[in-house]
Amino acid sequence: MDSQGQTTSLQRLQNVEKRIVKVLELAGGVMDELASPVGPRKDLVQNHCLEFMQLIKDIQVALRDEIKSACEYRPFEKCDYGPRIANDISYKKVEYVISLLDAMQQNIDDYHSPDSK
């Protein structure tokens, strides 16, 4: 990954971290409200719960996207090492086959030459 891609990914993960902190604050707010001596305020608990669930969904989507992005990352996709090595191996194979064909041609020539009879 280039540094710009890393920074962007790190920024997105930092935003996820902030959402997680917000989720924990919401959960704490609901717990405080439930423990209130006057009893919980239904509208406040309901709003906190709705916001909590929305943030959980957003966190799941963001993390899923980051995991997908990390899985698609190919650090050496522009590297030509593999193709170069494959080319070198193919070249050596062709050289070997040519040497065998040359040897076979030499045997055929020796067989058909008048000196060998």
C-alpha positions as CSV (number, residue, x, y, z in Angstrom):
1,M,0.0,0.0,0.0
2,D,1.2,3.5,-0.7
3,S,1.5,5.9,2.2
4,Q,-1.7,7.7,1.1
5,G,-3.7,4.5,1.1
6,Q,-2.3,3.5,4.5
7,T,-3.2,6.9,5.9
8,T,-6.7,6.7,4.6
9,S,-7.1,3.2,6.0
10,L,-5.7,4.2,9.3
11,Q,-8.0,7.2,9.4
12,R,-11.0,5.0,8.7
13,L,-10.0,2.6,11.4
14,Q,-9.5,5.6,13.8
15,N,-13.1,6.7,13.0
16,V,-14.3,3.2,13.8
17,E,-12.5,3.4,17.1
18,K,-14.3,6.7,17.8
19,R,-17.6,5.0,17.0
20,I,-16.7,2.2,19.4
21,V,-16.0,4.7,22.2
22,K,-19.4,6.4,21.4
23,V,-21.1,3.0,21.6
24,L,-19.6,2.4,25.0
25,E,-20.6,5.8,26.2
26,L,-24.2,5.2,25.0
27,A,-24.3,1.8,26.8
28,G,-22.9,3.5,30.0
29,G,-25.6,6.2,29.6
30,V,-28.3,3.6,29.4
31,M,-26.9,1.8,32.4
32,D,-26.8,5.1,34.4
33,E,-30.4,5.8,33.4
34,L,-31.6,2.3,34.4
35,A,-29.8,2.7,37.8
36,S,-31.4,6.1,38.4
37,P,-33.2,6.3,41.7
38,V,-36.2,8.1,40.0
39,G,-36.4,5.4,37.4
40,P,-35.3,5.4,33.7
41,R,-36.7,7.9,31.2
42,K,-38.2,5.8,28.5
43,D,-37.5,8.2,25.7
44,L,-33.8,8.7,26.6
45,V,-33.3,4.9,26.9
46,Q,-35.0,4.4,23.6
47,N,-33.0,7.1,21.8
48,H,-29.7,5.7,23.2
49,C,-30.6,2.2,22.2
50,L,-31.5,3.2,18.6
51,E,-28.3,5.2,18.3
52,F,-26.4,2.3,19.8
53,M,-27.8,-0.2,17.2
54,Q,-27.1,2.2,14.3
55,L,-23.5,2.7,15.4
56,I,-23.0,-1.1,15.8
57,K,-24.3,-1.6,12.2
58,D,-22.0,1.2,11.0
59,I,-19.0,-0.3,12.8
60,Q,-19.7,-3.7,11.2
61,V,-19.9,-2.2,7.7
62,A,-16.7,-0.2,8.2
63,L,-14.8,-3.2,9.6
64,R,-16.1,-5.4,6.8
65,D,-14.9,-2.9,4.2
66,E,-11.5,-2.6,5.8
67,I,-11.1,-6.4,5.9
68,K,-12.1,-6.6,2.3
69,S,-9.7,-3.8,1.4
70,A,-6.9,-5.6,3.2
71,C,-7.6,-8.9,1.5
72,E,-7.6,-7.2,-1.9
73,Y,-4.2,-5.5,-1.2
74,R,-1.4,-7.0,-3.3
75,P,1.9,-5.4,-2.4
76,F,3.9,-7.1,-5.2
77,E,1.3,-7.0,-8.0
78,K,3.6,-4.7,-10.1
79,C,6.6,-6.8,-9.5
80,D,8.0,-8.6,-12.5
81,Y,10.1,-11.1,-10.6
82,G,7.7,-14.0,-11.2
83,P,7.3,-13.5,-15.0
84,R,11.1,-12.9,-15.3
85,I,11.9,-16.2,-13.5
86,A,9.3,-18.0,-15.6
87,N,10.8,-16.6,-18.7
88,D,14.3,-17.6,-17.7
89,I,13.1,-21.2,-16.9
90,S,11.4,-21.4,-20.3
91,Y,14.5,-20.1,-22.0
92,K,16.7,-22.8,-20.3
93,K,14.1,-25.5,-21.3
94,V,14.3,-24.4,-24.9
95,E,18.1,-24.4,-24.8
96,Y,18.0,-27.9,-23.4
97,V,15.6,-29.1,-26.1
98,I,17.8,-27.5,-28.8
99,S,20.9,-29.2,-27.5
100,L,19.0,-32.6,-27.6
101,L,17.9,-31.9,-31.1
102,D,21.5,-31.0,-32.1
103,A,22.7,-34.2,-30.6
104,M,20.0,-36.2,-32.5
105,Q,21.0,-34.4,-35.7
106,Q,24.6,-35.3,-35.1
107,N,23.7,-38.9,-34.6
108,I,21.6,-38.9,-37.8
109,D,24.5,-37.2,-39.7
110,D,27.0,-39.8,-38.3
111,Y,24.7,-42.6,-39.3
112,H,24.3,-41.4,-42.9
113,S,27.9,-40.3,-43.4
114,P,29.9,-42.5,-45.9
115,D,32.8,-42.8,-43.3
116,S,30.6,-44.8,-40.9
117,K,29.8,-47.6,-43.4
